[in-house]
């Protein structure tokens, strides 16, 4: 009988009996009442025997367990006694260690004092030994100078410096230091002719040798000064030779000699920068004239003024070019001229881009970074926006003039006059006339489809719009730079209040210094912006409206710019807050006080914090047991972030 099915998780008695009966019928070939009775008697007997065996096994296991219980209890008691004895021994050992420490503490202090005195005696011994060898080193140095042995003198001078350091505590240290400096001066004078020669020849191997020597005697800046002097002398000689040759050259070459000289100078400086980097490494000096070349670059102020003047001259020249086109070709070459004008306008916009990048780099340079509030750059960006608007207005007027000329030209080509002398329009062949009319019709079609331009220079308008947006972004970056500086110093508050274990009320906290500095800066912004934007020129107003649609509102432009700065300030503050990993109770209170302070400052300006910062304030002030209720309606991202910072267990 297969009894393994009895332990199955899905055991069914009826199915098991039926299956075994079916197997019994198959084996015996009978299926009647007698066979069924025989099957039942047989399986009942087998089951009774199986149950009997199981009961015997259970009784035997129970007897064994009962018999082993006293032994287990005895072993447990013995183990407990061992643990107690071990604890007593550890306590006794701890007392012994404390006693030994108490007894040997004074001895250890005495040993430390003796060790310190021993070290001082060793230093004094070494100093006396170095003092004995000082005279020998001086004699060897003098001998090396007499033999012009540069390497030998350098080695002895290094040893002399080590000896000087060892004798620092002995009397006469100042005199010995003066002697060492004198020897360094003599070594520098001995090496200077070779140094000048190797720099003049560009001998890298020799130059590296001198770098090692001057570094070992702590005179590397003097070596770099030799390099600058050699470069200066070289270019002075080049300049004299160029002036001498310039007098013998033709007039066109004389007009270009300065440009060629500057190109040669710039190329040489680029090579020298790489050479110096390989030679001096991180201590690489700037080649001679690099600083002067950099100082000759146009400042942002000069660049903006140049753009104003160049824009005015550009359109004057373009109008003159159109007049010459009408005079010479009767505007038949007007469409080809328009193709050329695209390139001219792109070059002018590249100038705008250069000045724009220069202002951006000035904002990130160390000279401007040292000044947290630089208002001169703000004036430059306003002037840049005004220049862009002036360029756009004149471009629009220029396009209108071109369309007027093209309409007139189209009329003359389609309706030639039969009276009077023959005109140039009557001499055009049919194919050229058709091509010109098609070009004019194409421009007219683009005009009707265009929204931001008149269809002649759509790419120029697109680039111009990009310059408007980038310059306005730089303006915002200028105004936001002090805010970003202060926000970078905001860290989770120090837990002074948490140390006492008492959660103090919010009125016990004061805003942190960084947030008060931001508030003071925002309060001073209107007085700096109003002179620039209270009554802006029509060009500046037009430029600002292109940059942001908010400037089209019937409120002062200064207020709009201030609102944009505040809006971005709140975004930066939210980003800074979300970087915090942990906020204990007192830190959360401190942060909420900071946000409330900023909110009060903005209310004085007629503005308010953004929705995200307002929700963060609500979440920070919510009690842990009410957090889930008060967080309703807030952004899930903020709810999760603040909950994790405050270590509030979620009930969802």
Backbone torsions as a table, in degrees:
resi	resn	phi	psi	omega
1	UNK	NA	129.7	178.7
2	UNK	-85.9	104.8	-177.8
3	UNK	-99.7	2.6	-178.7
4	UNK	-64.5	-26.1	-179.9
5	UNK	-68.1	-18.9	-177.5
6	UNK	-66.1	-25.5	-179.1
7	UNK	-92.4	3.6	-179.5
8	UNK	-71.4	151.4	-178.7
9	UNK	-72.8	-22.0	-178.6
10	UNK	-114.7	35.6	-176.7
11	UNK	-66.8	130.0	176.5
12	UNK	-121.9	117.0	-177.5
13	UNK	-59.5	-44.0	-176.9
14	UNK	-61.4	-45.4	-179.3
15	UNK	-64.9	-38.6	-178.3
16	UNK	-66.0	-43.0	-179.4
17	UNK	-66.2	-43.6	-179.1
18	UNK	-63.6	-40.8	-179.9
19	UNK	-64.4	-42.6	180.0
20	UNK	-69.1	-36.6	178.1
21	UNK	-65.5	-42.1	178.2
22	UNK	-61.6	-39.2	177.3
23	UNK	-65.8	-38.1	179.4
24	UNK	-64.0	-41.9	179.7
25	UNK	-64.0	-42.9	-179.7
26	UNK	-63.0	-36.9	-177.4
27	UNK	-75.0	-36.4	-175.8
28	UNK	-98.2	-15.8	178.9
29	UNK	69.2	22.0	179.8
30	UNK	-127.8	143.9	179.2
31	UNK	-145.5	71.3	178.3
32	UNK	-134.4	-174.0	-176.3
33	UNK	-68.1	-36.7	179.1
34	UNK	-65.9	-41.2	177.4
35	UNK	-63.2	-40.3	179.6
36	UNK	-64.3	-41.4	179.4
37	UNK	-63.9	-43.7	179.1
38	UNK	-62.2	-40.3	178.8
39	UNK	-62.9	-41.8	-177.8
40	UNK	-67.8	-44.6	-179.6
41	UNK	-61.2	-43.7	-178.9
42	UNK	-62.4	-45.9	-176.3
43	UNK	-73.6	-32.4	177.1
44	UNK	-65.3	-42.3	179.9
45	UNK	-63.2	-43.3	179.8
46	UNK	-64.3	-42.2	179.6
47	UNK	-63.8	-40.6	178.6
48	UNK	-62.6	-41.4	177.8
49	UNK	-63.6	-40.6	179.4
50	UNK	-63.4	-42.1	179.8
51	UNK	-66.1	-38.1	179.2
52	UNK	-62.0	-44.4	179.1
53	UNK	-63.7	-40.3	178.8
54	UNK	-63.7	-44.7	180.0
55	UNK	-60.8	-41.2	178.1
56	UNK	-61.8	-41.4	-179.4
57	UNK	-65.7	-40.3	179.4
58	UNK	-65.5	-43.0	179.9
59	UNK	-64.2	-38.4	178.9
60	UNK	-65.7	-42.7	178.2
61	UNK	-63.1	-39.9	-179.7
62	UNK	-64.4	-41.9	179.7
63	UNK	-62.6	-40.5	179.9
64	UNK	-65.1	-41.6	179.2
65	UNK	-63.7	-45.2	-179.5
66	UNK	-63.1	-39.4	180.0
67	UNK	-67.0	-31.7	-177.2
68	UNK	-86.7	-10.8	-176.7
69	UNK	-62.0	-45.1	178.2
70	UNK	-58.8	-41.4	178.8
71	UNK	-62.3	-42.1	179.4
72	UNK	-63.5	-42.3	179.9
73	UNK	-63.8	-39.4	179.8
74	UNK	-64.7	-44.0	179.6
75	UNK	-64.5	-38.8	178.4
76	UNK	-63.1	-43.0	178.8
77	UNK	-62.4	-41.2	179.0
78	UNK	-63.9	-41.6	178.6
79	UNK	-63.4	-40.3	178.7
80	UNK	-63.5	-40.1	177.9
81	UNK	-64.2	-39.8	178.2
82	UNK	-62.8	-42.0	178.8
83	UNK	-62.0	-41.0	179.7
84	UNK	-63.1	-44.9	178.6
85	UNK	-62.7	-39.3	178.7
86	UNK	-63.8	-39.5	177.3
87	UNK	-63.3	-40.5	178.7
88	UNK	-64.1	-41.7	178.9
89	UNK	-64.3	-40.0	179.2
90	UNK	-64.8	-39.7	178.0
91	UNK	-63.2	-43.4	179.0
92	UNK	-63.6	-40.4	178.8
93	UNK	-63.6	-39.4	178.8
94	UNK	-63.4	-40.9	177.8
95	UNK	-65.4	-39.1	178.7
96	UNK	-64.9	-42.1	178.2
97	UNK	-61.8	-42.7	179.3
98	UNK	-63.2	-39.2	178.9
99	UNK	-65.4	-41.9	178.7
100	UNK	-63.7	-42.6	178.2
101	UNK	-61.8	-40.3	179.4
102	UNK	-65.2	-39.7	-177.4
103	UNK	-74.5	-35.3	-174.3
104	UNK	-95.4	-4.7	-178.1
105	UNK	-59.2	-45.5	-179.6
106	UNK	-66.3	-37.0	178.3
107	UNK	-65.0	-40.1	178.5
108	UNK	-63.7	-41.0	178.4
109	UNK	-61.9	-40.6	178.6
110	UNK	-64.5	-40.8	178.2
111	UNK	-63.6	-38.8	178.4
112	UNK	-64.0	-42.3	178.5
113	UNK	-63.5	-40.5	178.3
114	UNK	-65.4	-38.0	178.6
115	UNK	-64.9	-41.2	178.2
116	UNK	-62.1	-44.1	178.8
117	UNK	-64.8	-36.4	178.3
118	UNK	-63.5	-41.7	178.3
119	UNK	-63.5	-41.6	178.7
120	UNK	-63.6	-40.5	177.7
121	UNK	-63.6	-37.8	178.0
122	UNK	-64.8	-42.4	177.6
123	UNK	-62.6	-42.9	179.0
124	UNK	-62.9	-39.4	178.0
125	UNK	-61.5	-44.9	179.3
126	UNK	-64.9	-37.8	178.5
127	UNK	-62.3	-42.0	179.2
128	UNK	-65.1	-39.1	177.9
129	UNK	-64.4	-42.1	177.8
130	UNK	-65.4	-34.9	178.3
131	UNK	-64.4	-36.8	177.4
132	UNK	-65.9	-34.7	-178.5
133	UNK	-88.2	-3.8	-178.2
134	UNK	-61.4	-45.4	-179.2
135	UNK	-63.0	-38.0	178.6
136	UNK	-64.2	-41.7	178.9
137	UNK	-63.2	-39.9	179.4
138	UNK	-62.0	-43.4	179.7
139	UNK	-63.9	-41.3	179.5
140	UNK	-66.0	-36.0	177.0
141	UNK	-64.6	-45.2	179.3
142	UNK	-60.5	-39.2	179.1
143	UNK	-65.4	-39.9	178.4
144	UNK	-64.6	-39.6	177.6
145	UNK	-64.8	-37.6	179.1
146	UNK	-64.8	-33.6	-179.0
147	UNK	-91.1	1.3	-177.4
148	UNK	54.6	35.1	179.5
149	UNK	-85.4	92.4	-173.9
150	UNK	-63.2	-46.4	-178.3
151	UNK	-66.0	-43.9	179.5
152	UNK	-62.2	-42.6	177.9
153	UNK	-61.8	-41.0	-179.7
154	UNK	-63.6	-43.6	179.4
155	UNK	-62.4	-44.9	-179.8
156	UNK	-66.8	-34.6	179.2
157	UNK	-68.0	-35.8	175.5
158	UNK	-63.4	-43.8	177.3
159	UNK	-63.0	-37.5	179.0
160	UNK	-65.2	-37.6	177.3
161	UNK	-64.3	-40.6	177.1
162	UNK	-64.0	-40.9	178.4
163	UNK	-64.7	-38.2	178.0
164	UNK	-62.1	-41.2	178.9
165	UNK	-65.7	-36.9	-179.8
166	UNK	-70.0	-28.1	-178.9
167	UNK	-96.9	21.6	-175.0
168	UNK	-61.1	-31.7	-176.5
169	UNK	-87.1	-7.3	-177.2
170	UNK	-87.0	154.7	176.4
171	UNK	-62.2	153.6	178.9
172	UNK	82.3	18.4	-177.9
173	UNK	-64.9	-38.7	-178.6
174	UNK	-62.9	-41.1	179.4
175	UNK	-64.7	-41.8	179.3
176	UNK	-65.0	-38.2	178.8
177	UNK	-64.1	-38.1	177.3
178	UNK	-64.3	-39.7	178.1
179	UNK	-61.6	-42.6	-179.6
180	UNK	-62.5	-43.8	179.5
181	UNK	-63.7	-37.1	177.1
182	UNK	-62.9	-41.9	178.4
183	UNK	-65.8	-36.3	176.3
184	UNK	-63.0	-41.5	178.0
185	UNK	-62.8	-41.0	179.4
186	UNK	-66.8	-39.2	177.4
187	UNK	-64.6	-41.0	178.9
188	UNK	-64.2	-41.2	177.9
189	UNK	-65.0	-37.5	178.8
190	UNK	-65.8	-36.9	-175.8
191	UNK	-87.6	-16.6	-172.0
192	UNK	-58.8	-42.3	178.7
193	UNK	-60.4	-42.1	179.7
194	UNK	-68.6	-34.8	178.5
195	UNK	-63.6	-47.3	-179.9
196	UNK	-61.5	-41.6	-178.9
197	UNK	-65.3	-43.0	-177.0
198	UNK	-70.3	-33.9	176.4
199	UNK	-69.7	-38.0	179.3
200	UNK	-66.2	-36.5	-179.9
201	UNK	-85.3	-14.2	-177.8
202	UNK	71.9	32.7	-178.7
203	UNK	-79.0	103.6	-174.5
204	UNK	-67.3	-41.0	-177.0
205	UNK	-63.2	-47.6	178.5
206	UNK	-65.3	-38.2	-179.6
207	UNK	-63.4	-39.4	177.6
208	UNK	-64.6	-36.1	177.2
209	UNK	-62.2	-43.0	-179.8
210	UNK	-72.0	-30.5	175.5
211	UNK	-62.1	-41.9	178.1
212	UNK	-63.5	-42.4	-179.1
213	UNK	-64.6	-50.5	-176.1
214	UNK	-69.9	-28.8	175.5
215	UNK	-68.8	-39.8	-178.4
216	UNK	-65.3	-29.3	179.4
217	UNK	-101.5	13.1	175.5
218	UNK	60.0	43.1	179.7
219	UNK	-127.7	28.7	-178.9
220	UNK	-61.7	-39.8	176.9
221	UNK	-57.5	-35.8	178.1
222	UNK	-66.4	-37.2	177.3
223	UNK	-64.4	-40.7	178.2
224	UNK	-64.9	-33.1	176.9
225	UNK	-67.0	-36.3	174.4
226	UNK	-60.4	-42.1	-180.0
227	UNK	-61.0	-45.2	179.7
228	UNK	-63.1	-39.7	-179.9
229	UNK	-64.4	-39.6	178.7
230	UNK	-64.1	-43.7	179.6
231	UNK	-64.2	-40.8	179.8
232	UNK	-62.6	-46.2	-179.7
233	UNK	-63.7	-38.6	-179.4
234	UNK	-61.6	-45.2	-176.3
235	UNK	-78.3	-23.1	171.7
236	UNK	-66.8	-41.3	176.9
237	UNK	-65.6	-40.9	178.0
238	UNK	-61.7	-39.5	-179.8
239	UNK	-64.8	-42.2	178.7
240	UNK	-63.0	-42.6	178.6
241	UNK	-65.1	-38.5	179.1
242	UNK	-64.3	-41.5	178.6
243	UNK	-64.5	-38.6	179.2
244	UNK	-65.9	-41.7	-179.8
245	UNK	-72.2	-29.9	-176.7
246	UNK	-63.3	-31.7	-179.3
247	UNK	-71.1	-18.4	-178.1
248	UNK	-99.0	-2.6	-175.4
249	UNK	-93.6	169.5	-179.2
250	UNK	-74.9	169.8	-176.2
251	UNK	-61.8	-46.7	178.4
252	UNK	-60.3	-38.8	-179.9
253	UNK	-68.9	-34.5	177.7
254	UNK	-63.3	-34.6	-179.0
255	UNK	-72.5	-20.7	-176.3
256	UNK	-106.0	-1.1	-171.8
257	UNK	-65.1	-36.4	-178.7
258	UNK	-67.0	-39.5	178.0
259	UNK	-64.0	-43.8	178.9
260	UNK	-64.1	-40.5	179.4
261	UNK	-63.6	-42.5	179.1
262	UNK	-63.7	-40.1	178.7
263	UNK	-63.5	-42.6	178.0
264	UNK	-63.4	-41.1	-179.9
265	UNK	-63.3	-44.0	-179.2
266	UNK	-66.2	-41.0	179.1
267	UNK	-64.1	-42.1	178.9
268	UNK	-63.1	-41.5	-179.4
269	UNK	-64.5	-37.1	177.8
270	UNK	-64.0	-40.8	177.4
271	UNK	-65.3	-40.6	-177.7
272	UNK	-69.0	-32.0	177.0
273	UNK	-60.9	-45.5	178.6
274	UNK	-65.3	-42.1	-179.3
275	UNK	-63.2	-42.8	179.5
276	UNK	-65.9	-38.0	179.5
277	UNK	-63.3	-40.5	178.0
278	UNK	-69.3	-31.4	-174.9
279	UNK	-84.5	-50.7	-173.4
280	UNK	-98.7	-13.3	179.8
281	UNK	69.5	-133.2	-176.8
282	UNK	-67.2	-23.6	-179.5
283	UNK	-90.4	24.7	-175.7
284	UNK	-64.0	127.2	176.7
285	UNK	-81.1	156.8	173.9
286	UNK	-74.6	128.9	177.7
287	UNK	-56.3	153.2	179.9
288	UNK	-56.5	137.9	178.6
289	UNK	82.3	-8.0	178.7
290	UNK	-64.0	-44.3	178.3
291	UNK	-63.4	-38.1	-179.0
292	UNK	-69.9	-37.2	176.7
293	UNK	-64.3	-39.2	179.2
294	UNK	-66.5	-38.2	-178.6
295	UNK	-70.1	-21.2	178.5
296	UNK	-79.6	-8.7	177.5
297	UNK	-66.9	147.6	-177.8
298	UNK	-66.9	136.7	175.1
299	UNK	-75.8	163.0	177.3
300	UNK	-55.8	-38.1	-179.4
301	UNK	-64.3	-45.8	178.4
302	UNK	-63.8	-38.5	-179.3
303	UNK	-63.8	-42.1	-179.5
304	UNK	-65.5	-43.4	178.5
305	UNK	-62.7	-37.5	177.9
306	UNK	-64.4	-38.6	178.5
307	UNK	-63.5	-41.3	178.1
308	UNK	-59.2	-46.5	-178.0
309	UNK	-69.6	-41.4	-177.7
310	UNK	-67.8	-35.0	177.4
311	UNK	-64.1	-43.4	178.9
312	UNK	-61.7	-46.5	-179.4
313	UNK	-67.2	-35.6	-178.7
314	UNK	-58.5	-49.9	-177.0
315	UNK	-72.7	-28.4	172.6
316	UNK	-63.2	-44.8	-179.9
317	UNK	-67.1	-36.6	179.5
318	UNK	-66.2	-39.6	177.7
319	UNK	-64.7	-39.9	177.2
320	UNK	-64.8	-38.5	178.4
321	UNK	-63.2	-40.2	178.1
322	UNK	-65.7	-38.3	178.1
323	UNK	-64.8	-40.6	178.0
324	UNK	-67.2	-35.1	177.3
325	UNK	-63.0	-41.7	179.0
326	UNK	-68.4	-37.6	-177.2
327	UNK	-71.6	-39.2	-174.0
328	UNK	-87.4	-44.6	-173.3
329	UNK	-114.7	4.5	-175.6
330	UNK	53.9	38.6	177.4
331	UNK	67.7	11.3	177.1
332	UNK	-68.1	-22.7	178.0
333	UNK	-97.5	14.5	-174.9
334	UNK	-63.0	-42.6	-178.1
335	UNK	-65.1	-39.0	176.9
336	UNK	-68.5	-33.8	176.7
337	UNK	-64.1	-38.6	179.3
338	UNK	-61.2	-38.6	177.8
339	UNK	-61.4	-40.1	177.7
340	UNK	-68.8	-33.8	-177.7
341	UNK	-64.6	-30.4	178.0
342	UNK	-57.4	-44.1	178.8
343	UNK	-65.0	-37.8	179.4
344	UNK	-65.2	-44.1	179.5
345	UNK	-64.5	-37.4	178.5
346	UNK	-62.8	-40.0	177.9
347	UNK	-63.1	-39.8	179.2
348	UNK	-66.4	-40.8	178.7
349	UNK	-68.4	-28.5	173.8
350	UNK	-63.4	-35.3	175.3
351	UNK	-64.1	-41.7	175.2
352	UNK	-59.0	-42.6	-179.7
353	UNK	-63.9	-38.6	179.2
354	UNK	-63.9	-46.1	179.5
355	UNK	-64.2	-38.5	178.9
356	UNK	-61.4	-45.4	178.1
357	UNK	-65.9	-35.1	179.8
358	UNK	-64.9	-39.6	176.8
359	UNK	-65.1	-42.0	178.7
360	UNK	-62.9	-40.8	178.1
361	UNK	-68.5	-34.7	177.5
362	UNK	-63.0	-35.1	179.0
363	UNK	-64.6	-36.1	-177.6
364	UNK	-92.8	-1.5	-177.7
365	UNK	-79.2	162.2	-176.1
366	UNK	-66.2	-33.2	-178.3
367	UNK	-64.0	-35.6	178.8
368	UNK	-89.8	-28.5	-179.7
369	UNK	-65.5	-27.7	178.5
370	UNK	-68.2	-20.2	178.9
371	UNK	-106.9	108.2	-173.6
372	UNK	-68.2	-24.3	-177.8
373	UNK	-128.5	93.6	-177.4
374	UNK	-105.2	110.1	-174.9
375	UNK	-91.5	-15.1	178.3
376	UNK	-67.1	-39.6	177.5
377	UNK	-63.0	-34.4	178.1
378	UNK	-63.7	-40.2	177.3
379	UNK	-63.5	-38.2	179.8
380	UNK	-64.3	-41.0	-179.7
381	UNK	-67.9	-36.5	176.4
382	UNK	-63.7	-42.3	177.8
383	UNK	-65.0	-37.6	177.8
384	UNK	-63.2	-43.9	178.0
385	UNK	-61.8	-39.8	179.3
386	UNK	-66.2	-38.6	176.8
387	UNK	-63.3	-41.6	178.9
388	UNK	-63.2	-41.7	178.8
389	UNK	-65.4	-39.6	177.1
390	UNK	-62.0	-42.9	177.2
391	UNK	-60.4	-42.3	-178.1
392	UNK	-67.0	-42.3	-179.8
393	UNK	-63.1	-45.8	-179.4
394	UNK	-67.9	-33.7	177.1
395	UNK	-64.8	-41.3	179.1
396	UNK	-63.7	-42.8	178.6
397	UNK	-66.3	-38.5	178.9
398	UNK	-63.9	-40.0	177.0
399	UNK	-61.9	-42.7	178.1
400	UNK	-60.1	-42.7	178.5
401	UNK	-62.6	-40.8	179.4
402	UNK	-65.0	-40.3	177.4
403	UNK	-63.3	-39.9	178.3
404	UNK	-61.8	-43.6	179.0
405	UNK	-63.4	-40.8	-178.5
406	UNK	-68.6	-35.2	176.7
407	UNK	-64.7	-43.9	178.1
408	UNK	-62.5	-43.2	179.5
409	UNK	-63.7	-39.9	179.9
410	UNK	-63.8	-41.1	179.1
411	UNK	-63.8	-39.6	-179.0
412	UNK	-69.7	-32.7	179.9
413	UNK	-76.2	-33.9	-177.4
414	UNK	-87.6	-24.0	-178.7
415	UNK	-126.9	70.1	179.5
416	UNK	-67.7	141.6	179.7
417	UNK	-81.6	134.8	178.8
418	UNK	-91.4	-4.5	-179.4
419	UNK	-99.6	154.4	177.2
420	UNK	78.4	-172.7	-178.8
421	UNK	-68.0	163.6	179.3
422	UNK	-70.9	134.0	179.8
423	UNK	-102.4	170.8	-179.7
424	UNK	-66.1	-25.6	-179.6
425	UNK	-69.3	-29.4	179.6
426	UNK	-77.7	-15.0	-178.8
427	UNK	-89.9	-10.0	-179.5
428	UNK	-67.8	135.7	176.3
429	UNK	-74.5	166.6	-171.5
430	UNK	-65.0	-41.4	-177.2
431	UNK	-66.5	-43.0	178.8
432	UNK	-65.3	-39.9	178.7
433	UNK	-62.3	-44.8	-178.8
434	UNK	-64.4	-42.8	-179.6
435	UNK	-63.5	-40.5	-179.5
436	UNK	-67.8	-41.5	178.3
437	UNK	-65.7	-37.9	177.1
438	UNK	-63.4	-40.0	178.5
439	UNK	-64.1	-42.0	179.1
440	UNK	-65.1	-42.6	179.4
441	UNK	-63.2	-36.2	178.6
442	UNK	-64.1	-43.1	177.1
443	UNK	-64.2	-38.3	178.4
444	UNK	-65.4	-38.2	178.2
445	UNK	-65.5	-43.7	178.2
446	UNK	-63.2	-33.8	178.3
447	UNK	-63.1	-42.8	-178.6
448	UNK	-70.0	-26.7	-178.4
449	UNK	-90.9	-23.2	-174.8
450	UNK	-72.6	151.4	177.6
451	UNK	-113.9	-41.4	-177.1
452	UNK	-94.7	-11.6	-177.5
453	UNK	-141.9	-174.0	177.4
454	UNK	-101.8	15.2	170.6
455	UNK	89.3	-8.3	-177.1
456	UNK	-87.6	-41.1	-177.5
457	UNK	-125.4	63.3	-177.2
458	UNK	-66.4	-37.3	-180.0
459	UNK	-67.2	-34.8	178.3
460	UNK	-64.3	-41.4	178.7
461	UNK	-64.6	-39.3	179.4
462	UNK	-64.2	-44.3	177.4
463	UNK	-64.1	-38.8	179.8
464	UNK	-63.0	-41.5	178.6
465	UNK	-63.2	-38.2	177.6
466	UNK	-63.8	-39.2	177.7
467	UNK	-66.0	-37.7	176.2
468	UNK	-58.1	-50.0	-176.7
469	UNK	-64.8	-42.4	-178.0
470	UNK	-66.6	-40.2	179.1
471	UNK	-66.0	-39.1	177.5
472	UNK	-65.5	-36.9	176.7
473	UNK	-63.3	-40.1	177.5
474	UNK	-63.7	-38.6	176.8
475	UNK	-58.4	-46.6	178.6
476	UNK	-64.1	-39.2	179.8
477	UNK	-63.7	-37.5	177.6
478	UNK	-60.9	-45.6	-177.9
479	UNK	-73.7	-25.6	-177.8
480	UNK	-90.5	-11.9	-175.8
481	UNK	-59.3	-47.0	176.8
482	UNK	-61.3	-36.3	179.6
483	UNK	-64.8	-44.4	179.2
484	UNK	-62.5	-37.1	178.6
485	UNK	-62.5	-45.3	179.8
486	UNK	-69.7	-38.9	-179.7
487	UNK	-64.7	-30.9	-179.6
488	UNK	-64.6	-21.4	-179.6
489	UNK	-92.6	0.0	179.5
490	UNK	-79.8	123.5	178.2
491	UNK	-131.5	163.9	175.0
492	UNK	-54.6	131.3	-174.8
493	UNK	-58.6	148.5	176.2
494	UNK	-68.1	137.8	-171.3
495	UNK	-84.0	65.1	176.7
496	UNK	-70.1	-41.9	-176.9
497	UNK	-74.4	-31.3	-176.5
498	UNK	-69.9	-23.6	-177.3
499	UNK	-63.9	-30.7	-179.4
500	UNK	-79.5	-11.1	-179.2
501	UNK	77.3	12.0	-178.1
502	UNK	-117.6	130.7	176.0
503	UNK	-85.5	105.3	-177.5
504	UNK	-79.2	154.5	177.9
505	UNK	-68.4	162.3	-174.8
506	UNK	-63.5	-27.9	-178.3
507	UNK	-72.0	-7.9	176.3
508	UNK	-82.4	-8.8	-178.3
509	UNK	-102.8	147.8	173.9
510	UNK	-116.5	149.8	179.1
511	UNK	-58.7	145.4	178.7
512	UNK	-68.8	159.2	-174.6
513	UNK	-61.6	-41.4	-177.5
514	UNK	-60.9	-41.9	-177.4
515	UNK	-73.4	-32.1	176.6
516	UNK	-69.4	-34.3	176.7
517	UNK	-65.0	-38.7	176.2
518	UNK	-63.6	-43.2	179.1
519	UNK	-61.9	-43.8	178.8
520	UNK	-63.5	-39.2	179.0
521	UNK	-64.1	-44.0	179.6
522	UNK	-63.6	-35.9	-179.9
523	UNK	-69.0	-25.8	179.0
524	UNK	-87.9	-12.0	-176.9
525	UNK	-60.3	-44.7	-177.3
526	UNK	-55.8	-39.4	-177.7
527	UNK	-70.3	-20.3	175.6
528	UNK	-88.5	-30.5	-177.1
529	UNK	-83.7	-33.7	-174.6
530	UNK	-61.3	-41.4	177.4
531	UNK	-60.1	-28.7	-178.4
532	UNK	-86.5	-34.3	-166.9
533	UNK	-126.3	1.9	-178.7
534	UNK	-65.1	-45.0	176.1
535	UNK	-130.9	72.6	-175.8
536	UNK	-68.6	155.1	175.6
537	UNK	-66.0	162.8	-179.2
538	UNK	-61.9	-34.5	179.1
539	UNK	-67.3	-44.8	179.9
540	UNK	-65.7	-39.3	177.7
541	UNK	-61.5	-42.9	178.6
542	UNK	-63.7	-40.7	-180.0
543	UNK	-63.8	-43.2	-179.3
544	UNK	-65.2	-36.9	178.8
545	UNK	-66.5	-31.0	175.2
546	UNK	-69.4	-36.1	-177.5
547	UNK	-69.8	-41.5	-175.5
548	UNK	-151.9	133.1	-176.6
549	UNK	-65.8	-19.9	-178.8
550	UNK	-64.3	-24.0	-180.0
551	UNK	-71.1	-11.4	177.8
552	UNK	-79.7	-8.2	179.3
553	UNK	-69.5	160.2	-177.5
554	UNK	-85.3	51.3	176.3
555	UNK	-134.3	158.0	-178.1
556	UNK	-58.9	145.3	179.8
557	UNK	-62.7	-32.5	178.3
558	UNK	-61.4	-39.1	178.7
559	UNK	-67.2	-37.3	178.7
560	UNK	-65.4	-46.2	180.0
561	UNK	-63.2	-39.5	177.9
562	UNK	-62.3	-40.4	179.3
563	UNK	-65.4	-36.6	177.8
564	UNK	-66.6	-39.0	177.5
565	UNK	-64.2	-44.3	-179.9
566	UNK	-63.8	-42.1	179.0
567	UNK	-59.0	-45.5	179.6
568	UNK	-70.2	-34.1	177.1
569	UNK	-59.9	-43.5	178.9
570	UNK	-64.5	-39.0	178.7
571	UNK	-62.9	-43.5	179.5
572	UNK	-64.9	-38.8	-179.6
573	UNK	-65.7	-42.9	178.0
574	UNK	-60.7	-44.3	178.7
575	UNK	-59.7	-41.5	179.6
576	UNK	-66.2	-39.1	-179.5
577	UNK	-65.8	-42.2	-175.9
578	UNK	-69.3	-9.2	176.0
579	UNK	-84.9	-10.0	179.3
580	UNK	-71.8	136.0	-177.2
581	UNK	-90.7	-37.8	-174.9
582	UNK	-141.9	140.4	179.5
583	UNK	-135.7	96.9	171.5
584	UNK	-63.3	175.7	-173.2
585	UNK	-58.9	-48.0	-177.9
586	UNK	-67.5	-35.2	178.5
587	UNK	-66.9	-38.7	177.5
588	UNK	-64.0	-39.9	177.3
589	UNK	-63.2	-43.3	179.5
590	UNK	-61.3	-42.8	-179.8
591	UNK	-65.9	-38.4	177.8
592	UNK	-65.4	-36.8	176.7
593	UNK	-64.1	-40.4	178.5
594	UNK	-61.8	-44.4	-178.5
595	UNK	-66.4	-39.7	178.3
596	UNK	-64.0	-37.2	177.1
597	UNK	-62.7	-46.3	178.4
598	UNK	-61.7	-38.6	178.6
599	UNK	-63.0	-40.3	179.0
600	UNK	-66.5	-38.0	178.0
601	UNK	-63.3	-43.7	-178.8
602	UNK	-67.9	-32.1	176.7
603	UNK	-64.1	-36.3	176.3
604	UNK	-64.2	-28.6	177.8
605	UNK	-87.3	0.6	-178.6
606	UNK	79.9	19.7	-178.9
607	UNK	-124.3	-176.1	-179.4
608	UNK	-150.4	161.0	177.2
609	UNK	-69.9	158.5	-177.4
610	UNK	-76.2	174.4	-174.5
611	UNK	-63.5	-41.8	-178.2
612	UNK	-62.5	-44.7	-179.8
613	UNK	-66.4	-36.0	176.7
614	UNK	-64.4	-41.4	178.2
615	UNK	-66.9	-38.2	176.5
616	UNK	-61.0	-41.0	177.8
617	UNK	-60.5	-43.9	178.1
618	UNK	-61.4	-43.4	-178.6
619	UNK	-69.2	-33.2	179.1
620	UNK	-71.4	-33.9	-177.4
621	UNK	-85.1	-12.7	-176.9
622	UNK	-71.3	135.3	175.1
623	UNK	-68.0	148.2	-177.6
624	UNK	-54.6	-39.6	-177.9
625	UNK	-75.4	-13.3	178.4
626	UNK	-111.7	8.1	-173.8
627	UNK	-61.2	-46.2	-177.4
628	UNK	-61.8	-39.2	-178.6
629	UNK	-70.0	-47.2	-176.1
630	UNK	-74.1	-18.8	-179.9
631	UNK	-81.5	-2.1	179.2
632	UNK	-63.2	129.3	-179.7
633	UNK	94.4	-10.9	178.6
634	UNK	-86.3	161.4	179.6
635	UNK	-62.9	131.8	-180.0
636	UNK	-56.2	-36.1	-179.9
637	UNK	-62.3	-42.6	179.4
638	UNK	-70.7	-39.1	179.9
639	UNK	-59.5	-45.9	-179.3
640	UNK	-66.9	-43.3	-176.7
641	UNK	-64.2	-48.5	-178.4
642	UNK	-67.6	-36.7	178.4
643	UNK	-61.9	-41.4	178.9
644	UNK	-69.3	-37.5	177.7
645	UNK	-62.0	-45.1	-176.8
646	UNK	-83.2	-1.8	178.4
647	UNK	57.3	44.7	176.9
648	UNK	-92.8	126.5	-177.8
649	UNK	-74.6	128.8	-179.8
650	UNK	-72.5	138.3	178.9
651	UNK	-97.9	0.8	-179.8
652	UNK	-89.9	NA	NA
